[in-house]
Amino acid sequence: MIIDELRIVGSTQTNVVMAAELVRVCKRALKVRPPEPRKEGLGQLVLPFDPDLAWAATTYLRTPTRVLWDVYRSKAVRLEALYDDLMTDIAGDARKLWRDGDGISVEARRVEEFAAGERQIVGTVKNALLDGAHRRGLQLHVDPERPAMRWVARLDDNNELVVSIDLGGGSLSQRGWRRDAGAAPLREHLAAVLLMLCRYDSRNDVLVDPMCGAGTIPIEAIHAARVTPRDVPTLTALGMGRAAEPLFPDADPIAIGCDLDLESLAAARDNARAAGVKVTWQRGDVATLKPEAIAEIVREHGREPGGGLIISNPPYGERLNEHDLEDIYQALGTTLRRFGRGAAAGSWRAGFLVGSPMFEEVMFHAIGRPRIKKPLANANLRAYFYLWDL
């Protein structure tokens, strides 16, 4: 069956965040509000395919991991029938989904329930694409390293196989600037999700990451504030490419990253340089961070001190014993109390993604109950997002 849908894929529990970002991007980039998406599961949005919408989503969205163009669907449960279905669809499809001479690659995801192995599915879809294009007078070839077009085959919630073009050409979480990931890197798209959940506003919020590691959150905050575009060769190959500029080029965020470890700070500086952004890096212990020090940095940037957002992805305990982990959480709680002492510190919020149940207990004694507690997986680790008004 020939289908025509745009699918935006993210981590579990991110549907609402992705939908909100899509509205913001489309209103700015396209001057229109997008149609209401259909939510599938807890981490996918589906909309009618539109080239302008596909361009905006693939170029500007920062919270998803992939943007796909769903083009074929098959109810086949055997490889032979799958091949026949795809050949029929391709032969009757007038859309220009490839160019003569293009290289392609195919991957399979979530196909465990299909009555064949992953490699067999990949081979069948690949052969159908090559043979179908040949019947239409076009020559494609397999290029797994540098394909002009990446294709994805996956089972949907109805156990039907959907074949899609990966418009982003791979994981959108990999921004291309990370030179050193550090010991426990936060994926870039999750940093963007955290910023959205915290309602980060670069016009009013100074951003402080007191345990910045390799700098993912501060770097992402600057790009998110400007809504920096990405270069997407797949869109160009499909005839949907166009020039793109930051949606908010005049945004001038103040982002501060702090860490006690010199190697982490050096990695953060290298990553920021590769990302083309300017972050203020400070060596310091989370236990000794004070509002006065942040206020001085803000003045150096020519702004009057006020409030802001403290945001971080603290250790979960995989490489620390329980006693050391509790010490870190207690030190963080003490610091947060300093930022919540009234007008002298300004109005501050604090948001965290943490996978240790100890964190909430320690913070409850330090700063009370969070205003928001939301499950949010970090890779394969169960974690929660917390937000406090200090």
MARVOFI-221734 format. One record per residue (C-alpha): residue in one letter; x, y, z; chain; residue number from 1. Coordinates in Angstrom, 3 decimals, always signed. Layout:
# MARVOFI-221734
(node 'A',(X,Y,Z),'A',NUM)
...
This chain:
# MARVOFI-221734
(node 'M',(+0.000,+0.000,+0.000),'A',1)
(node 'I',(+1.293,+3.456,-0.922),'A',2)
(node 'I',(+1.106,+5.823,+2.052),'A',3)
(node 'D',(+2.145,+9.428,+2.593),'A',4)
(node 'E',(+2.793,+10.385,+6.220),'A',5)
(node 'L',(+5.395,+12.330,+8.152),'A',6)
(node 'R',(+6.554,+10.563,+11.305),'A',7)
(node 'I',(+8.487,+12.333,+14.061),'A',8)
(node 'V',(+10.200,+9.910,+16.425),'A',9)
(node 'G',(+11.648,+10.641,+19.849),'A',10)
(node 'S',(+12.350,+9.053,+23.196),'A',11)
(node 'T',(+9.582,+7.581,+25.317),'A',12)
(node 'Q',(+7.397,+10.178,+27.089),'A',13)
(node 'T',(+8.309,+13.008,+24.693),'A',14)
(node 'N',(+5.158,+13.249,+22.525),'A',15)
(node 'V',(+3.894,+16.426,+24.160),'A',16)
(node 'V',(+7.293,+18.129,+24.096),'A',17)
(node 'M',(+7.868,+17.310,+20.421),'A',18)
(node 'A',(+4.394,+18.566,+19.500),'A',19)
(node 'A',(+5.017,+21.851,+21.334),'A',20)
(node 'E',(+8.363,+22.344,+19.607),'A',21)
(node 'L',(+6.802,+21.578,+16.221),'A',22)
(node 'V',(+4.224,+24.338,+16.743),'A',23)
(node 'R',(+6.931,+26.837,+17.728),'A',24)
(node 'V',(+9.109,+25.981,+14.727),'A',25)
(node 'C',(+6.311,+25.984,+12.148),'A',26)
(node 'K',(+4.859,+29.279,+13.314),'A',27)
(node 'R',(+8.291,+30.889,+12.987),'A',28)
(node 'A',(+9.659,+29.107,+9.883),'A',29)
(node 'L',(+6.451,+28.620,+7.869),'A',30)
(node 'K',(+4.164,+31.277,+9.388),'A',31)
(node 'V',(+1.475,+28.617,+9.902),'A',32)
(node 'R',(+0.367,+26.353,+12.706),'A',33)
(node 'P',(+0.891,+22.671,+11.856),'A',34)
(node 'P',(-2.050,+20.257,+11.828),'A',35)
(node 'E',(-2.753,+18.400,+15.047),'A',36)
(node 'P',(-0.551,+15.276,+14.989),'A',37)
(node 'R',(-1.720,+11.774,+15.708),'A',38)
(node 'K',(+0.192,+10.416,+18.687),'A',39)
(node 'E',(+1.435,+6.840,+18.443),'A',40)
(node 'G',(+2.795,+5.272,+21.592),'A',41)
(node 'L',(+4.645,+7.621,+23.907),'A',42)
(node 'G',(+7.283,+8.893,+21.530),'A',43)
(node 'Q',(+5.933,+9.322,+17.982),'A',44)
(node 'L',(+3.904,+11.950,+16.139),'A',45)
(node 'V',(+2.285,+11.263,+12.764),'A',46)
(node 'L',(+1.019,+13.934,+10.351),'A',47)
(node 'P',(-0.074,+14.052,+6.711),'A',48)
(node 'F',(+3.018,+14.467,+4.598),'A',49)
(node 'D',(+3.714,+17.983,+3.385),'A',50)
(node 'P',(+7.078,+18.999,+1.860),'A',51)
(node 'D',(+7.215,+22.322,+3.727),'A',52)
(node 'L',(+6.379,+20.663,+7.024),'A',53)
(node 'A',(+8.958,+17.941,+6.366),'A',54)
(node 'W',(+11.602,+20.570,+5.633),'A',55)
(node 'A',(+10.858,+22.538,+8.807),'A',56)
(node 'A',(+10.729,+19.461,+11.042),'A',57)
(node 'T',(+13.938,+17.918,+9.710),'A',58)
(node 'T',(+15.858,+21.185,+9.588),'A',59)
(node 'Y',(+14.914,+22.724,+12.930),'A',60)
(node 'L',(+13.452,+20.285,+15.453),'A',61)
(node 'R',(+15.858,+19.412,+18.261),'A',62)
(node 'T',(+13.806,+17.104,+20.523),'A',63)
(node 'P',(+13.247,+14.132,+18.137),'A',64)
(node 'T',(+15.715,+11.429,+17.215),'A',65)
(node 'R',(+14.411,+10.898,+13.675),'A',66)
(node 'V',(+12.061,+12.358,+11.092),'A',67)
(node 'L',(+10.699,+9.780,+8.639),'A',68)
(node 'W',(+8.618,+9.871,+5.481),'A',69)
(node 'D',(+6.422,+6.762,+5.576),'A',70)
(node 'V',(+5.903,+5.748,+1.922),'A',71)
(node 'Y',(+4.907,+2.050,+1.813),'A',72)
(node 'R',(+2.989,-0.311,+4.091),'A',73)
(node 'S',(+2.573,-4.077,+3.798),'A',74)
(node 'K',(+0.498,-6.622,+5.702),'A',75)
(node 'A',(+2.711,-9.427,+4.392),'A',76)
(node 'V',(+4.011,-11.892,+6.942),'A',77)
(node 'R',(+6.443,-13.665,+4.570),'A',78)
(node 'L',(+9.387,-12.345,+2.604),'A',79)
(node 'E',(+8.061,-13.355,-0.809),'A',80)
(node 'A',(+4.769,-11.555,-0.250),'A',81)
(node 'L',(+6.594,-8.521,+1.129),'A',82)
(node 'Y',(+8.731,-8.297,-2.005),'A',83)
(node 'D',(+5.667,-8.587,-4.251),'A',84)
(node 'D',(+3.804,-5.903,-2.280),'A',85)
(node 'L',(+6.665,-3.455,-2.509),'A',86)
(node 'M',(+7.223,-4.101,-6.221),'A',87)
(node 'T',(+3.545,-3.430,-6.923),'A',88)
(node 'D',(+3.650,-0.218,-4.897),'A',89)
(node 'I',(+6.847,+1.076,-6.485),'A',90)
(node 'A',(+5.577,+0.373,-9.982),'A',91)
(node 'G',(+2.428,+2.378,-9.302),'A',92)
(node 'D',(+4.101,+5.223,-7.420),'A',93)
(node 'A',(+4.513,+8.481,-9.351),'A',94)
(node 'R',(+6.481,+10.228,-6.598),'A',95)
(node 'K',(+10.132,+11.055,-7.232),'A',96)
(node 'L',(+11.709,+9.258,-4.287),'A',97)
(node 'W',(+15.171,+8.821,-5.794),'A',98)
(node 'R',(+17.486,+10.022,-8.519),'A',99)
(node 'D',(+19.165,+7.932,-11.171),'A',100)
(node 'G',(+22.480,+6.643,-9.829),'A',101)
(node 'D',(+21.698,+7.223,-6.139),'A',102)
(node 'G',(+23.213,+5.022,-3.484),'A',103)
(node 'I',(+20.860,+3.656,-0.820),'A',104)
(node 'S',(+21.080,+1.841,+2.488),'A',105)
(node 'V',(+18.354,-0.049,+4.352),'A',106)
(node 'E',(+18.010,-0.765,+8.056),'A',107)
(node 'A',(+15.372,-2.696,+9.991),'A',108)
(node 'R',(+14.030,-1.665,+13.393),'A',109)
(node 'R',(+11.494,-3.312,+15.704),'A',110)
(node 'V',(+11.037,-6.333,+13.409),'A',111)
(node 'E',(+11.313,-9.084,+16.027),'A',112)
(node 'E',(+7.705,-10.204,+15.419),'A',113)
(node 'F',(+8.200,-10.704,+11.682),'A',114)
(node 'A',(+8.587,-14.290,+10.510),'A',115)
(node 'A',(+12.140,-13.679,+9.235),'A',116)
(node 'G',(+15.395,-12.315,+10.529),'A',117)
(node 'E',(+16.508,-8.693,+10.373),'A',118)
(node 'R',(+19.058,-9.321,+7.623),'A',119)
(node 'Q',(+16.488,-11.116,+5.494),'A',120)
(node 'I',(+14.054,-8.214,+5.819),'A',121)
(node 'V',(+16.780,-5.718,+4.929),'A',122)
(node 'G',(+17.731,-7.790,+1.891),'A',123)
(node 'T',(+14.131,-8.113,+0.701),'A',124)
(node 'V',(+13.396,-4.393,+1.028),'A',125)
(node 'K',(+16.699,-3.511,-0.619),'A',126)
(node 'N',(+16.035,-5.829,-3.573),'A',127)
(node 'A',(+12.519,-4.473,-4.005),'A',128)
(node 'L',(+13.828,-0.899,-4.086),'A',129)
(node 'L',(+16.591,-1.728,-6.574),'A',130)
(node 'D',(+14.350,-3.818,-8.827),'A',131)
(node 'G',(+11.414,-1.427,-8.618),'A',132)
(node 'A',(+13.564,+1.544,-9.566),'A',133)
(node 'H',(+15.059,-0.467,-12.437),'A',134)
(node 'R',(+11.584,-1.163,-13.802),'A',135)
(node 'R',(+11.030,+2.591,-13.841),'A',136)
(node 'G',(+14.251,+3.127,-15.778),'A',137)
(node 'L',(+16.425,+4.212,-12.862),'A',138)
(node 'Q',(+19.588,+2.626,-11.525),'A',139)
(node 'L',(+20.216,+2.519,-7.780),'A',140)
(node 'H',(+23.095,+0.878,-5.952),'A',141)
(node 'V',(+23.808,-0.118,-2.374),'A',142)
(node 'D',(+26.074,+2.280,-0.487),'A',143)
(node 'P',(+25.980,+1.561,+3.261),'A',144)
(node 'E',(+28.667,+4.119,+4.095),'A',145)
(node 'R',(+27.572,+7.276,+2.257),'A',146)
(node 'P',(+24.091,+6.713,+0.830),'A',147)
(node 'A',(+22.115,+9.510,-0.781),'A',148)
(node 'M',(+19.029,+7.989,+0.829),'A',149)
(node 'R',(+18.605,+5.942,+3.987),'A',150)
(node 'W',(+15.547,+3.692,+4.149),'A',151)
(node 'V',(+14.015,+2.211,+7.294),'A',152)
(node 'A',(+11.762,-0.843,+7.552),'A',153)
(node 'R',(+9.914,-1.385,+10.811),'A',154)
(node 'L',(+6.808,-3.005,+12.237),'A',155)
(node 'D',(+4.143,-0.594,+13.439),'A',156)
(node 'D',(+1.767,-1.134,+16.352),'A',157)
(node 'N',(-0.498,-3.225,+14.085),'A',158)
(node 'N',(+2.399,-5.495,+13.106),'A',159)
(node 'E',(+2.365,-4.158,+9.556),'A',160)
(node 'L',(+5.713,-3.459,+7.925),'A',161)
(node 'V',(+6.232,+0.212,+7.102),'A',162)
(node 'V',(+8.997,+1.328,+4.740),'A',163)
(node 'S',(+10.174,+4.898,+5.201),'A',164)
(node 'I',(+12.763,+7.382,+4.012),'A',165)
(node 'D',(+14.896,+8.675,+6.859),'A',166)
(node 'L',(+14.748,+12.374,+6.034),'A',167)
(node 'G',(+17.462,+13.273,+8.530),'A',168)
(node 'G',(+19.850,+10.653,+7.187),'A',169)
(node 'G',(+20.328,+9.022,+10.614),'A',170)
(node 'S',(+20.015,+9.953,+14.253),'A',171)
(node 'L',(+19.198,+13.642,+14.717),'A',172)
(node 'S',(+20.575,+13.381,+18.238),'A',173)
(node 'Q',(+24.095,+13.365,+16.818),'A',174)
(node 'R',(+24.660,+17.054,+16.132),'A',175)
(node 'G',(+28.183,+16.612,+14.803),'A',176)
(node 'W',(+30.001,+18.819,+17.304),'A',177)
(node 'R',(+30.742,+16.328,+20.065),'A',178)
(node 'R',(+34.496,+15.736,+20.076),'A',179)
(node 'D',(+34.644,+14.175,+23.543),'A',180)
(node 'A',(+31.514,+12.625,+25.037),'A',181)
(node 'G',(+32.886,+12.209,+28.541),'A',182)
(node 'A',(+32.154,+9.324,+30.898),'A',183)
(node 'A',(+28.336,+9.382,+30.890),'A',184)
(node 'P',(+27.118,+11.645,+28.080),'A',185)
(node 'L',(+23.552,+12.869,+27.879),'A',186)
(node 'R',(+22.188,+12.461,+24.366),'A',187)
(node 'E',(+21.799,+15.806,+22.689),'A',188)
(node 'H',(+18.091,+15.476,+21.910),'A',189)
(node 'L',(+17.382,+14.700,+25.586),'A',190)
(node 'A',(+19.153,+17.906,+26.562),'A',191)
(node 'A',(+16.717,+19.706,+24.254),'A',192)
(node 'V',(+13.797,+17.851,+25.849),'A',193)
(node 'L',(+14.943,+18.964,+29.312),'A',194)
(node 'L',(+15.149,+22.579,+28.178),'A',195)
(node 'M',(+11.612,+22.399,+26.807),'A',196)
(node 'L',(+10.272,+20.773,+29.973),'A',197)
(node 'C',(+11.902,+23.518,+32.047),'A',198)
(node 'R',(+10.381,+26.170,+29.733),'A',199)
(node 'Y',(+13.808,+27.652,+29.202),'A',200)
(node 'D',(+13.579,+31.243,+27.923),'A',201)
(node 'S',(+16.952,+32.668,+26.940),'A',202)
(node 'R',(+15.567,+36.229,+27.079),'A',203)
(node 'N',(+14.969,+35.987,+30.818),'A',204)
(node 'D',(+16.823,+32.918,+32.102),'A',205)
(node 'V',(+20.502,+32.640,+32.880),'A',206)
(node 'L',(+21.282,+28.963,+32.429),'A',207)
(node 'V',(+23.605,+27.229,+34.895),'A',208)
(node 'D',(+24.672,+23.589,+34.721),'A',209)
(node 'P',(+26.541,+22.949,+38.003),'A',210)
(node 'M',(+27.795,+19.501,+36.864),'A',211)
(node 'C',(+28.214,+20.094,+33.163),'A',212)
(node 'G',(+30.547,+17.238,+32.239),'A',213)
(node 'A',(+31.307,+17.502,+28.516),'A',214)
(node 'G',(+28.971,+20.494,+28.208),'A',215)
(node 'T',(+25.995,+18.996,+26.373),'A',216)
(node 'I',(+23.268,+21.013,+28.136),'A',217)
(node 'P',(+24.857,+24.508,+27.931),'A',218)
(node 'I',(+25.853,+23.971,+24.294),'A',219)
(node 'E',(+22.407,+22.690,+23.386),'A',220)
(node 'A',(+20.799,+25.618,+25.237),'A',221)
(node 'I',(+22.474,+28.152,+22.948),'A',222)
(node 'H',(+21.503,+26.323,+19.767),'A',223)
(node 'A',(+17.967,+25.796,+21.087),'A',224)
(node 'A',(+17.630,+29.501,+21.884),'A',225)
(node 'R',(+18.629,+30.442,+18.345),'A',226)
(node 'V',(+16.887,+27.432,+16.740),'A',227)
(node 'T',(+19.968,+26.686,+14.675),'A',228)
(node 'P',(+19.276,+24.779,+11.432),'A',229)
(node 'R',(+21.009,+21.601,+10.378),'A',230)
(node 'D',(+22.181,+20.777,+6.864),'A',231)
(node 'V',(+20.082,+17.892,+5.494),'A',232)
(node 'P',(+21.416,+16.378,+2.237),'A',233)
(node 'T',(+18.459,+13.982,+1.984),'A',234)
(node 'L',(+16.049,+16.895,+1.576),'A',235)
(node 'T',(+18.188,+18.232,-1.265),'A',236)
(node 'A',(+18.175,+14.820,-2.951),'A',237)
(node 'L',(+14.367,+14.794,-2.747),'A',238)
(node 'G',(+14.055,+18.297,-4.162),'A',239)
(node 'M',(+12.892,+19.747,-0.828),'A',240)
(node 'G',(+16.087,+21.474,+0.223),'A',241)
(node 'R',(+16.268,+25.223,+0.695),'A',242)
(node 'A',(+18.430,+27.798,+2.428),'A',243)
(node 'A',(+17.953,+27.934,+6.177),'A',244)
(node 'E',(+18.985,+30.475,+8.780),'A',245)
(node 'P',(+18.579,+30.417,+12.577),'A',246)
(node 'L',(+14.978,+31.225,+13.436),'A',247)
(node 'F',(+16.050,+33.525,+16.286),'A',248)
(node 'P',(+19.465,+34.800,+15.137),'A',249)
(node 'D',(+19.479,+37.679,+17.620),'A',250)
(node 'A',(+19.089,+35.447,+20.674),'A',251)
(node 'D',(+21.916,+36.158,+23.106),'A',252)
(node 'P',(+21.720,+33.501,+25.830),'A',253)
(node 'I',(+23.984,+33.368,+28.852),'A',254)
(node 'A',(+24.923,+29.752,+29.499),'A',255)
(node 'I',(+27.326,+28.772,+32.283),'A',256)
(node 'G',(+28.845,+25.323,+32.704),'A',257)
(node 'C',(+30.583,+24.347,+35.938),'A',258)
(node 'D',(+32.519,+21.228,+36.828),'A',259)
(node 'L',(+35.243,+20.276,+39.274),'A',260)
(node 'D',(+37.010,+17.976,+36.838),'A',261)
(node 'L',(+39.531,+19.763,+34.611),'A',262)
(node 'E',(+39.423,+17.079,+31.902),'A',263)
(node 'S',(+35.654,+17.421,+31.651),'A',264)
(node 'L',(+35.925,+21.185,+31.304),'A',265)
(node 'A',(+38.592,+20.836,+28.632),'A',266)
(node 'A',(+36.315,+18.462,+26.711),'A',267)
(node 'A',(+33.416,+20.897,+27.136),'A',268)
(node 'R',(+35.469,+23.763,+25.739),'A',269)
(node 'D',(+36.490,+21.667,+22.728),'A',270)
(node 'N',(+32.870,+20.661,+22.111),'A',271)
(node 'A',(+31.654,+24.270,+22.340),'A',272)
(node 'R',(+34.334,+25.381,+19.919),'A',273)
(node 'A',(+33.276,+22.684,+17.452),'A',274)
(node 'A',(+29.627,+23.690,+17.932),'A',275)
(node 'G',(+30.438,+27.318,+17.207),'A',276)
(node 'V',(+28.969,+28.645,+20.450),'A',277)
(node 'K',(+30.299,+30.627,+23.377),'A',278)
(node 'V',(+29.699,+29.219,+26.845),'A',279)
(node 'T',(+31.149,+30.523,+30.102),'A',280)
(node 'W',(+33.014,+27.651,+31.736),'A',281)
(node 'Q',(+33.909,+27.697,+35.423),'A',282)
(node 'R',(+35.874,+25.208,+37.430),'A',283)
(node 'G',(+34.177,+24.668,+40.753),'A',284)
(node 'D',(+32.566,+22.242,+43.157),'A',285)
(node 'V',(+28.782,+22.043,+43.115),'A',286)
(node 'A',(+28.926,+22.380,+46.914),'A',287)
(node 'T',(+30.440,+25.869,+46.743),'A',288)
(node 'L',(+28.494,+27.399,+43.865),'A',289)
(node 'K',(+26.924,+30.703,+44.983),'A',290)
(node 'P',(+24.395,+33.113,+43.456),'A',291)
(node 'E',(+26.868,+35.961,+43.880),'A',292)
(node 'A',(+29.361,+34.284,+41.550),'A',293)
(node 'I',(+26.682,+33.795,+38.899),'A',294)
(node 'A',(+25.544,+37.400,+39.308),'A',295)
(node 'E',(+29.099,+38.606,+38.647),'A',296)
(node 'I',(+29.257,+36.592,+35.413),'A',297)
(node 'V',(+25.931,+38.051,+34.325),'A',298)
(node 'R',(+27.221,+41.586,+34.920),'A',299)
(node 'E',(+30.302,+40.793,+32.846),'A',300)
(node 'H',(+27.904,+40.000,+29.996),'A',301)
(node 'G',(+26.344,+43.421,+30.343),'A',302)
(node 'R',(+23.086,+42.306,+31.922),'A',303)
(node 'E',(+21.540,+42.905,+35.306),'A',304)
(node 'P',(+21.479,+39.798,+37.526),'A',305)
(node 'G',(+18.132,+38.184,+38.104),'A',306)
(node 'G',(+16.912,+34.621,+38.155),'A',307)
(node 'G',(+17.313,+31.759,+35.832),'A',308)
(node 'L',(+17.438,+28.027,+35.383),'A',309)
(node 'I',(+19.716,+25.545,+37.135),'A',310)
(node 'I',(+19.644,+22.397,+35.052),'A',311)
(node 'S',(+21.714,+19.237,+35.108),'A',312)
(node 'N',(+21.936,+15.499,+34.572),'A',313)
(node 'P',(+23.560,+14.442,+37.870),'A',314)
(node 'P',(+25.259,+11.072,+38.436),'A',315)
(node 'Y',(+22.913,+8.109,+38.859),'A',316)
(node 'G',(+25.311,+5.939,+40.833),'A',317)
(node 'E',(+26.617,+3.515,+38.200),'A',318)
(node 'R',(+30.242,+4.459,+39.000),'A',319)
(node 'L',(+29.818,+5.702,+42.573),'A',320)
(node 'N',(+29.103,+3.974,+45.838),'A',321)
(node 'E',(+25.924,+4.908,+47.684),'A',322)
(node 'H',(+27.698,+7.053,+50.267),'A',323)
(node 'D',(+29.503,+9.189,+47.670),'A',324)
(node 'L',(+26.323,+9.575,+45.637),'A',325)
(node 'E',(+24.395,+10.775,+48.691),'A',326)
(node 'D',(+27.152,+13.297,+49.452),'A',327)
(node 'I',(+26.836,+14.749,+45.926),'A',328)
(node 'Y',(+23.058,+15.016,+46.171),'A',329)
(node 'Q',(+23.249,+16.658,+49.597),'A',330)
(node 'A',(+25.811,+19.163,+48.332),'A',331)
(node 'L',(+23.545,+19.983,+45.395),'A',332)
(node 'G',(+20.579,+20.414,+47.744),'A',333)
(node 'T',(+22.550,+22.834,+49.906),'A',334)
(node 'T',(+23.504,+24.881,+46.874),'A',335)
(node 'L',(+19.920,+24.993,+45.631),'A',336)
(node 'R',(+18.812,+26.408,+48.981),'A',337)
(node 'R',(+21.278,+29.272,+48.489),'A',338)
(node 'F',(+19.646,+30.133,+45.171),'A',339)
(node 'G',(+16.212,+30.064,+46.743),'A',340)
(node 'R',(+16.706,+32.582,+49.517),'A',341)
(node 'G',(+14.733,+35.430,+47.983),'A',342)
(node 'A',(+15.199,+38.567,+45.957),'A',343)
(node 'A',(+18.975,+38.746,+46.386),'A',344)
(node 'A',(+19.352,+35.611,+44.294),'A',345)
(node 'G',(+16.469,+36.347,+41.922),'A',346)
(node 'S',(+13.783,+33.895,+40.893),'A',347)
(node 'W',(+15.294,+30.506,+40.101),'A',348)
(node 'R',(+14.018,+27.156,+38.867),'A',349)
(node 'A',(+15.897,+23.874,+39.026),'A',350)
(node 'G',(+15.391,+20.977,+36.620),'A',351)
(node 'F',(+17.110,+17.582,+36.648),'A',352)
(node 'L',(+17.061,+14.236,+34.874),'A',353)
(node 'V',(+18.063,+11.560,+37.390),'A',354)
(node 'G',(+17.842,+7.786,+37.552),'A',355)
(node 'S',(+18.462,+7.242,+41.270),'A',356)
(node 'P',(+15.519,+7.037,+43.729),'A',357)
(node 'M',(+17.827,+8.502,+46.378),'A',358)
(node 'F',(+17.805,+11.846,+44.579),'A',359)
(node 'E',(+14.163,+12.680,+45.287),'A',360)
(node 'E',(+14.495,+11.716,+48.952),'A',361)
(node 'V',(+17.543,+13.929,+49.487),'A',362)
(node 'M',(+16.002,+16.853,+47.600),'A',363)
(node 'F',(+12.760,+16.574,+49.565),'A',364)
(node 'H',(+14.664,+17.275,+52.785),'A',365)
(node 'A',(+16.663,+20.065,+51.121),'A',366)
(node 'I',(+14.081,+21.977,+49.037),'A',367)
(node 'G',(+10.737,+20.178,+49.356),'A',368)
(node 'R',(+8.583,+18.407,+46.817),'A',369)
(node 'P',(+9.115,+19.075,+43.101),'A',370)
(node 'R',(+6.494,+20.983,+41.153),'A',371)
(node 'I',(+6.816,+18.456,+38.326),'A',372)
(node 'K',(+7.878,+14.830,+38.391),'A',373)
(node 'K',(+7.737,+13.022,+35.057),'A',374)
(node 'P',(+9.138,+9.654,+33.882),'A',375)
(node 'L',(+11.707,+10.184,+31.146),'A',376)
(node 'A',(+13.998,+7.350,+30.094),'A',377)
(node 'N',(+17.664,+8.084,+29.479),'A',378)
(node 'A',(+18.766,+5.499,+26.914),'A',379)
(node 'N',(+17.997,+2.181,+28.630),'A',380)
(node 'L',(+17.987,+3.648,+32.124),'A',381)
(node 'R',(+14.752,+4.395,+33.945),'A',382)
(node 'A',(+14.854,+8.009,+35.068),'A',383)
(node 'Y',(+12.671,+10.939,+36.072),'A',384)
(node 'F',(+12.560,+14.596,+35.211),'A',385)
(node 'Y',(+12.127,+16.893,+38.232),'A',386)
(node 'L',(+11.397,+20.613,+38.329),'A',387)
(node 'W',(+11.467,+22.837,+41.405),'A',388)
(node 'D',(+10.661,+26.501,+41.908),'A',389)
(node 'L',(+13.322,+27.595,+44.363),'A',390)
